[in-house]
Amino acid sequence: MDEVIADTLTEHLTRYNRDHKDQIIKSDLTGKSLWQVIPTDHHSALEMYLRTEGFFATLPIMPDSQRVLQAMQQKYEIFIASAAMELPTSFAAKFIWLERHFPFIPPSHIVFCGDKGILNADYLIDDNPRQFRRFKGEGILYSSPHNALITTYRRVENWLDVEKMFLS
């Protein structure tokens, strides 16, 4: 979900730059996570954002994700998986966000887990290559600044690439 259909990074940058009078942009993060770029003494602020009740409820939607997923659903069985166990307080907000923005995905096709290797699927589109380690299908890397230097997986830059890959 995060950094694939929900633009978590933009929200993190917006809040961090506002609160710390900084001007970090996505290109500053090439090959690094936000945690690696900001001073260590500001890490608690990033953690606080994630634990703020409204953080996950207000995330921007990745462009074209709604349209492409709805079209893909005509041809494939689609599940949305989130490694939400890393932040259990996010369950309700993530579920509400999904209901609001992806109402065509039934609740039975939303999976909150810790390790996406438990999924039995042909493909997993994710921004975090760690999720591909135990996954039995094909991992497809969704581009994000932090994974820009990784070359070991098939990659999509955006949802238009996903559309070409699965619906052309």
C-alpha positions as CSV (number, residue, x, y, z in Angstrom):
1,M,0.0,0.0,0.0
2,D,2.5,2.6,1.2
3,E,4.6,4.1,-1.7
4,V,2.7,2.0,-4.2
5,I,-0.9,3.2,-4.1
6,A,-0.5,5.7,-1.2
7,D,2.1,8.4,-1.4
8,T,3.5,8.2,2.1
9,L,6.8,9.8,1.3
10,T,5.2,13.1,0.1
11,E,3.2,13.3,3.4
12,H,6.3,12.6,5.4
13,L,8.4,15.2,3.6
14,T,5.6,17.8,3.9
15,R,5.3,17.3,7.6
16,Y,9.0,17.1,8.2
17,N,9.9,20.2,6.1
18,R,7.1,22.2,7.7
19,D,8.0,21.3,11.3
20,H,11.8,21.5,10.9
21,K,12.0,24.4,8.4
22,D,13.8,22.2,6.0
23,Q,13.6,21.8,2.2
24,I,14.3,18.1,1.6
25,I,13.0,16.9,-1.8
26,K,12.5,13.5,-3.2
27,S,15.7,13.7,-5.3
28,D,17.7,14.2,-2.1
29,L,16.7,10.6,-1.2
30,T,18.1,8.8,-4.2
31,G,19.3,5.4,-2.8
32,K,18.4,6.4,0.8
33,S,15.5,6.5,3.1
34,L,14.3,9.7,4.7
35,W,15.6,8.2,8.0
36,Q,19.1,8.2,6.5
37,V,19.0,11.8,5.3
38,I,17.7,13.6,8.4
39,P,19.6,14.1,11.6
40,T,19.3,11.2,14.1
41,D,17.9,13.5,16.7
42,H,14.9,14.1,14.3
43,H,14.0,10.4,14.0
44,S,11.5,10.6,16.8
45,A,9.6,13.2,14.7
46,L,9.3,10.8,11.8
47,E,8.1,8.1,14.1
48,M,5.6,10.5,15.7
49,Y,4.1,11.3,12.2
50,L,3.5,7.6,11.6
51,R,1.8,7.3,15.0
52,T,-0.4,10.4,14.5
53,E,-4.0,9.3,14.0
54,G,-4.5,11.3,10.8
55,F,-1.3,10.5,9.0
56,F,-2.5,7.4,7.1
57,A,-6.0,8.8,6.6
58,T,-4.8,11.8,4.6
59,L,-2.2,10.2,2.3
60,P,-2.3,11.3,-1.4
61,I,-3.2,8.6,-3.9
62,M,-0.6,7.6,-6.4
63,P,-1.6,8.9,-9.8
64,D,-3.5,6.4,-12.0
65,S,-3.6,3.7,-9.3
66,Q,-7.3,3.7,-8.9
67,R,-8.1,3.5,-12.6
68,V,-5.5,0.9,-13.4
69,L,-6.4,-1.3,-10.4
70,Q,-10.0,-1.2,-11.2
71,A,-9.3,-2.2,-14.8
72,M,-6.9,-5.0,-13.6
73,Q,-9.6,-6.3,-11.4
74,Q,-11.6,-7.2,-14.5
75,K,-8.8,-9.6,-15.5
76,Y,-7.1,-10.6,-12.2
77,E,-7.9,-11.2,-8.6
78,I,-6.4,-8.2,-6.8
79,F,-5.3,-8.1,-3.2
80,I,-4.0,-5.1,-1.4
81,A,-1.3,-6.1,1.2
82,S,0.3,-3.8,3.8
83,A,3.1,-4.7,6.2
84,A,1.0,-2.9,8.8
85,M,2.3,-5.1,11.6
86,E,5.3,-2.8,11.6
87,L,2.9,-0.1,12.9
88,P,-0.3,-1.8,14.2
89,T,-1.9,1.5,15.2
90,S,-2.2,2.2,11.4
91,F,-4.8,-0.6,10.7
92,A,-8.0,1.5,11.1
93,A,-6.7,4.5,9.2
94,K,-5.3,2.4,6.4
95,F,-8.6,0.4,6.1
96,I,-10.7,3.6,6.0
97,W,-8.3,5.1,3.4
98,L,-8.7,2.0,1.3
99,E,-12.5,2.0,1.6
100,R,-12.6,5.7,0.6
101,H,-10.2,5.5,-2.4
102,F,-10.5,1.9,-3.5
103,P,-14.1,0.9,-2.7
104,F,-14.0,-1.7,-5.5
105,I,-11.5,-3.8,-3.5
106,P,-13.6,-5.9,-1.1
107,P,-12.4,-6.1,2.5
108,S,-11.8,-9.8,2.0
109,H,-9.0,-8.8,-0.4
110,I,-7.2,-6.5,2.0
111,V,-4.3,-8.2,3.9
112,F,-2.5,-6.6,6.9
113,C,0.6,-8.6,7.6
114,G,4.3,-8.3,8.6
115,D,6.0,-10.5,6.0
116,K,4.4,-10.5,2.6
117,G,6.2,-13.8,1.9
118,I,3.0,-15.4,3.4
119,L,1.1,-14.3,0.3
120,N,0.2,-16.9,-2.3
121,A,0.1,-14.9,-5.5
122,D,1.8,-14.7,-8.9
123,Y,3.0,-11.1,-8.5
124,L,3.8,-8.7,-5.7
125,I,4.2,-5.0,-6.6
126,D,6.1,-3.4,-3.8
127,D,8.6,-0.6,-3.2
128,N,10.5,-2.6,-0.6
129,P,12.6,-5.4,-2.0
130,R,12.8,-6.9,1.5
131,Q,9.2,-8.1,0.9
132,F,10.4,-10.2,-2.1
133,R,12.8,-12.4,-0.1
134,R,10.3,-15.1,0.9
135,F,7.6,-14.3,-1.7
136,K,7.2,-17.3,-4.1
137,G,5.8,-15.3,-7.1
138,E,7.5,-12.6,-9.0
139,G,8.4,-9.4,-7.1
140,I,8.0,-6.2,-9.2
141,L,9.7,-3.2,-7.7
142,Y,7.6,0.0,-7.7
143,S,10.1,2.9,-8.0
144,S,10.7,5.1,-5.1
145,P,13.7,7.2,-4.3
146,H,15.0,4.8,-1.6
147,N,15.1,1.9,-4.1
148,A,16.5,3.8,-7.1
149,L,19.8,2.0,-7.1
150,I,18.4,-1.5,-6.9
151,T,18.7,-3.3,-10.2
152,T,17.9,-6.9,-9.3
153,Y,14.1,-6.9,-9.9
154,R,11.8,-6.0,-12.8
155,R,10.7,-2.4,-12.1
156,V,7.7,-0.2,-12.8
157,E,8.1,3.6,-12.5
158,N,4.4,4.3,-12.1
159,W,0.9,2.9,-12.6
160,L,1.0,3.6,-16.3
161,D,3.9,1.1,-16.4
162,V,1.8,-1.4,-14.4
163,E,-1.0,-0.9,-16.9
164,K,1.3,-1.6,-19.9
165,M,2.7,-4.7,-18.1
166,F,-0.6,-6.3,-17.2
167,L,-3.3,-4.9,-19.5
168,S,-1.6,-4.4,-22.9
